[in-house]
Amino acid sequence: MTFRQTHLLGIEQLAPDEITTVLDLADEYVALNRSHDKHGDALKGLTQVNMFFENSTRTQSSFELAGRRLGADVMNMSMQASSIKKGETLIDTAMTINAMHPDLLVVRHPHSGAVEMLSQKVNCAVLNAGDGKHEHPTQALLDALTIRRAKGRLHRLNIAICGDIAHSRVARSNLLLLHKMENRIRLVGPTTLVPGAFAELGCEVYDDMKEGLKDVDVVMMLRLQKERMDGGFIPSEREYYHRYGLDAEKLAFAKEDAIVMHPGPMNRGVEIDGTIADDINRSVIQDQVEMGVAVRMAAMDLLARNLRERRAA
């Protein structure tokens, strides 16, 4: 299995064969997670520390469950009430954590680049669980696994990423991954949320939802990142839903077997109609949650293998 990484900081550093390695191993963990005995021992004897400087439900619980199923000792640090609030620098926090000798460090941080800086200060494998508007690599990998299992392949598909592209680390990571795997990407949304610079990345940019969804295989909706907006990016949520919210009328322009995705949490009636989100024939949103645990198991397993090899050398 080809995976050369010391850390998982972003999709940008991964080669296509490494992406395939993660997805292939994750497929095995999907089977394990559906079995009666859901436990493995790939992380037995290792310590996993989760440091979330931003609130998270799906990602943190998914990483915690992934670690426990593989036998790791898992510790969740409450960064909302940490010494950071008392004035401690991020580097001092990293040095403190390093003195505890963790093996895997999972970090979510509101500032782009913070996770990479932490990785330079610790002697363990670091996984980026989302940093600012930069990247969210495991989300892109779980989305890729969901697409591959639903479509039978992960190349030469027409994929529309719709909504708040400008503020979304999910969009950036997915864009990088899907390009590496030779897919055709369309970005759909209002001009205030889809900067024209994205066209330079080889994407097609649309401000009309119906035109953007025409004949696509995958419709990936994004959450409005209100917490990262500092101005009037949309006139109103009602107007946004009318023009860019996914409903049956707009979805009809995609292929008949197109799948619908959303990283969550969803704003029903703003980004997506509840009926579409719950349609078991089109929506793979719950599959994304399931794939998240398997992908994070695979990522930590592969990093742990490399970590053990380095320590043994």
N, C-alpha and C positions, 0 to 999 in steps of 0.2 A: 504494500500500500504506500503510495507516494504522498508524503506530507512532510515538508522540510521546515516548518515554522517553529520558532521558539515561543511566540505569542500569537494570539489572534486579535490583531488590532484593527483590521479592516479587510475588505474584499480586494482593495487595490493591490495588496502584496501577494495575493493568491494566484497561482497559475491554474489554467483550466483542469489539468490533471489532479491538482490538489483539491479543487472544488468537487470533482467527481469522486475522489477518495472519501471525502467527508460524507457525501450523499449516499455512497454505497454502504459505508459503515452504519450510517443512520438508518438505512433500510433494515439492516439486521436488528437494530435496536427498536424499531417499530414492532417487529415480530416479538421481541422479548417483552416489550411493554404490553402487548396484547395477550401474553401467556399467563398461566396461573401463577408461576413464580417469576416475579418481575425483577429479580435482583441478580446483578453480576458482581465481579470482583476486580474490574479494571482499575479502580481507584482505591482499592483496599490499602490501608496504611497511610494514605495521603490525606492532607488537610486542605479543605476548600474554604476560602473566606469570601463572602459576598459583601461588597462595599457599594451601597447605592446612595449617592448624594442627591438623587432625584427619586421621587416616589415612583413605585412600580408595583403592579400586581402580577401581570402575566409573566414578564421576563424574570423577575426575582424568584417567584414560586417555581417557574420552569427550571431555572438553574439549580435551585435547591433540591427539587425532586430528582433531577438528572444526577446530581452528585450523590444523593443518598441511595439511589437505585444501583449505583456502581460501587458502593461501599466506602465512600469518602466520609471523613468527619467534617461536617458542614457547620460553619459559624456565620451567622448573619450579624453584621455590625450596623447599629442604628446611627447612621451618619447625620441624621436630622438633629440628633442630640449629642453629637460628638464634640471633641475638642476643637474641631474646625470652627464651631460656633463661638469658641472662647478665644479665637485668634490664632490657633495653631496653623502653620502653613501646610500645604499639601505635601511638600517634601518631608517635613517633620512627621506627618502622619504615615507616609510611606516608610520612613526609617523605623518607626515604632512597629508597624505591621511586619516589616522584614525581620525584626528581632524575635518575632514569634515563630519564625521558620514555616510559613505556609508553603504549600506546593502549588496551589492554584488560587489565583486572585481574580475574582469577577468584579468589574467596576463599571458603574454608570455614573456619569458626571455631566453637569450642565454646560461645561466649557469644552469646545473643540480642542483636541490635542492633549487634554489633561491625562487621559488614560495612557497615551504613549509616553508622556513624561514619567508617570508612575512606573511604567515597565522598565525604565532605565535605572530605577533606584532600588529595585527588589530582585531577589535571587530566586524567583519562581516564575511559572508561566502565567501570563496575564491575558484575560479575555475581556474584550471591549463589549460591554452590554449597552452601549449607546453613549456617544460623547457629543454634546451640543448639536450642531447642525452637520457634523462631520460624517460619522458612519455608525451603522448598527449591523455588523457582519452576520451575527447568528440569525437575525430576522431575514436577511436576504437569502441565507442558506436554507432556512426552513420554508421560505416562499418557493425557492427553487425545487426543493424536494416535493412540495405540494403540487407544483406544476408538473414535474416529471412523472409523478405517480398518477395524476389525473389525465395527462396527455400522452403518456408513454414515451416522451422524449423531452429534452431541454435544449433544442436547437431549432433554428429556422421557424420560430413561431412569431406571430404578430401579437405584440403585447402592448396594451394601453395602460399607462400609469396616470391616474386622474386625481386632480385636486391641488392641495397645497404642496407643490414641488419645492418651492423656494425655501421652506423652513424644515424640510423633512430629511433626516438622516436615513430613514428607511428608503426613500426614493433614490438617494445617492448610492447607497449600497446595492440596491436592486439594479439600478442603471449600470453600475460597473460589472456586476455579475452576469447579467443577461447579455451585455455586449460581449463579454469574454466567451460566452457560450453561443455566439453567432445568432442572436435573435434580432428582430426588427422592433425597435422601441418607438412608441408614440407617447408624447407628453401632452396631456389635455387639461386645460384649466384657464382661468382668467389671466390676462397678461400680467396682472399684479402679483400673481402667485406662480407663474411659469416664466422666469426671465428668459429673454431671447438668447442669452449666452449658451443655454442648453443645446441649442441647435448645432453649436460648434462641436458637441460631443457625438455627433452622428445621429441625433434623434430628430424625429419629425415632431413639430410643435403645432398644436391646434388650440384655438380658443372657442371652437364650436364642438360641443360634446357629441352630437350625432355624427358629424363628419369624422371626428377622431376615433369613434368606436366602430366605424364601418369595417366589417369583415375581420375583426380581431379575434384571436383565439382565447385571450386572457384579458379580463378587465380587473385591474388592481386599483381599488379606491384607497384614498389616504384621508387620515383625520386632519381637520383644520387645527393647526398648531397655534391656538390662540395665545398660549403662554409665551410664544416667541414672537408675537406680532406687536409692533410698537406704533402702528398707524392704521389707517382705514383701508385695509386690503380688500374688503368686500363691502358692498352697500348695506346688506343685511343678510341674516341667515336664511330668511324666506326667499329672497331674491337669488341667493347662492343655490339653494335647493332647486329652484325653478330652472336655473340654467345648467347647473353642474352636478346636482344630486342624481344618483343612479336610480332610475325607476324603470318600469316595464317598457315604456315608450322609447326611452333612450337605449336600453339593452337590446331591443329588437334590431338595432342596426349592426350589432355584433353577430358573429356566426351563431348558428342555432345551438351548437354544442359548446359555446364559450363558457368558461368558468368565471365566477365572481370571487374576488379576494378582498380582504380588509385586515390590516395588522392589529386593529383594536387599540384602544376602546372605540367603539362606534358611536357617532352622534346620529341616531336614527332620525330621519326626517330632515337632516341637514346634508349629509354626504351620501346617504343611502336610504332607500325605502325599506322599512322593516320586512315587508313581504319578500323582497328580493334577498335580503340578508338571511332569511329563514328558509329559502327555497332549497330543499335537499337535492333537487336536480341540477341546480346551477351554482349554488353557493358552496365554497370549500373553506369557509371561515373557521368552522370547528375543526376541520382537518389541519388547518394551519397551527392551531393550538396544540393538537396532538403531535404534529411533526416537530414542533418547537422543543419538546422534551427529548425526542430522539436525536435531533441535530446537536443539541447541547451535550448530550451524552457522548456522541461521536467526537465532537470537537475537544472535549476535555480528555477523553480516552487517548486521542492522537497526540495531544500536547503532553500528556503524562508519559507516554511512551518515549517521546523525544527527551523529556526532562530526565527520565531514568537513565537513558543512554548517555546523556551529557555527564550526569553525576557518576556514572560507572567508569567513564573514560579517564 
